[in-house]
Amino acid sequence: MQRSKALALIALIGMLVVGGAVGFTLDRLVHDSCTTAGRRNVDILADRLALSSGQRTAVDSILDKRHRDLNAALTPVRPQLDSIRLAARAEIFKLLDTTQHARFQQMIDESQRDEEKHR
């Protein structure tokens, strides 16, 4: 019985890690081109490739289009992704002690503030 509980806990933690990674990756894909970090990536790309101002403008337009296209593709599934994220957070909260709970909530709040800044 203990072994099955341990395996279930390992499976749950694995799913939480994978779910978090997928959510984080999708979030970065959608928000990358409009964030400050995304702009720095355009700057880095322009510097490393020695892009002309015309090329830089074109690359910026391509990344803006990518952002719009990704947003359009994710719009129908965004509620499901949000639900998965909230369920994972609830499961994580169950595993944490009071101090960890407060820190985790702070991390969530910071993440939400960052998201709101970049919308």
C-alpha positions as CSV (number, residue, x, y, z in Angstrom):
1,M,0.0,0.0,0.0
2,Q,2.8,2.4,0.9
3,R,4.5,1.7,-2.4
4,S,1.4,2.6,-4.4
5,K,1.1,5.8,-2.5
6,A,4.8,6.6,-3.2
7,L,4.3,5.9,-6.9
8,A,1.2,8.0,-7.0
9,L,3.1,10.9,-5.3
10,I,6.0,10.6,-7.8
11,A,3.5,10.5,-10.7
12,L,1.7,13.6,-9.3
13,I,5.0,15.5,-8.9
14,G,6.1,14.5,-12.4
15,M,2.8,15.7,-13.8
16,L,3.1,19.0,-11.9
17,V,6.6,19.6,-13.2
18,V,5.7,18.7,-16.8
19,G,2.6,20.8,-16.6
20,G,4.5,23.8,-15.2
21,A,7.1,23.5,-17.8
22,V,4.5,23.3,-20.6
23,G,2.6,26.3,-19.2
24,F,5.8,28.3,-18.8
25,T,6.9,27.5,-22.3
26,L,3.6,28.4,-23.8
27,D,3.5,31.6,-21.8
28,R,7.0,32.6,-23.0
29,L,6.1,31.8,-26.6
30,V,3.0,34.0,-26.5
31,H,4.5,36.9,-24.6
32,D,8.2,36.8,-25.7
33,S,7.9,39.3,-28.6
34,C,6.1,41.9,-26.6
35,T,8.0,41.8,-23.4
36,T,11.1,43.8,-22.5
37,A,13.1,40.6,-22.7
38,G,11.6,40.0,-26.2
39,R,12.7,43.4,-27.2
40,R,16.2,42.6,-25.9
41,N,16.1,39.4,-28.0
42,V,15.4,41.5,-31.1
43,D,18.3,43.8,-30.1
44,I,20.6,40.8,-29.6
45,L,19.5,39.3,-32.9
46,A,20.1,42.6,-34.7
47,D,23.5,43.0,-33.1
48,R,24.7,39.4,-33.7
49,L,23.5,39.3,-37.3
50,A,24.5,43.0,-37.9
51,L,21.0,43.7,-39.3
52,S,20.4,46.8,-41.2
53,S,17.7,49.1,-39.9
54,G,15.4,47.8,-42.7
55,Q,16.1,44.2,-41.8
56,R,15.6,44.9,-38.1
57,T,12.2,46.5,-38.9
58,A,11.2,43.5,-40.9
59,V,12.3,41.0,-38.2
60,D,10.4,43.1,-35.6
61,S,7.3,42.8,-37.8
62,I,7.8,39.1,-38.2
63,L,8.0,38.6,-34.4
64,D,4.9,40.8,-33.9
65,K,3.0,38.7,-36.4
66,R,4.2,35.5,-34.6
67,H,2.9,37.0,-31.4
68,R,-0.5,37.7,-33.0
69,D,-0.7,34.2,-34.6
70,L,0.3,32.4,-31.4
71,N,-2.3,34.4,-29.5
72,A,-4.9,33.5,-32.0
73,A,-4.0,29.8,-31.9
74,L,-4.0,29.8,-28.1
75,T,-7.2,31.7,-27.6
76,P,-9.5,28.7,-27.8
77,V,-7.4,26.6,-25.4
78,R,-6.4,29.4,-23.0
79,P,-9.3,28.6,-20.5
80,Q,-8.2,25.0,-20.5
81,L,-4.5,26.0,-19.9
82,D,-5.6,28.3,-17.1
83,S,-7.6,25.5,-15.5
84,I,-4.6,23.2,-15.7
85,R,-2.4,25.8,-14.2
86,L,-4.8,26.5,-11.3
87,A,-5.3,22.8,-10.6
88,A,-1.5,22.3,-10.4
89,R,-1.1,25.3,-8.1
90,A,-3.8,23.8,-5.8
91,E,-2.0,20.5,-5.7
92,I,1.3,22.2,-4.9
93,F,-0.3,24.3,-2.1
94,K,-1.4,21.0,-0.5
95,L,2.2,19.8,-0.3
96,L,3.6,23.0,1.3
97,D,3.9,24.1,4.9
98,T,2.8,27.6,6.0
99,T,6.0,29.4,5.2
100,Q,6.3,27.7,1.8
101,H,2.7,28.5,1.1
102,A,3.3,32.2,1.6
103,R,6.4,32.1,-0.6
104,F,4.6,30.2,-3.3
105,Q,1.7,32.7,-3.2
106,Q,4.3,35.6,-3.5
107,M,5.8,33.9,-6.5
108,I,2.4,33.6,-8.1
109,D,1.6,37.2,-7.4
110,E,4.9,38.3,-8.9
111,S,4.2,36.2,-12.0
112,Q,0.7,37.7,-12.4
113,R,2.1,41.3,-12.1
114,D,4.7,40.5,-14.8
115,E,2.0,39.1,-17.0
116,E,-0.2,42.2,-16.6
117,K,2.8,44.5,-17.3
118,H,3.4,42.8,-20.6
119,R,-0.1,42.7,-21.9
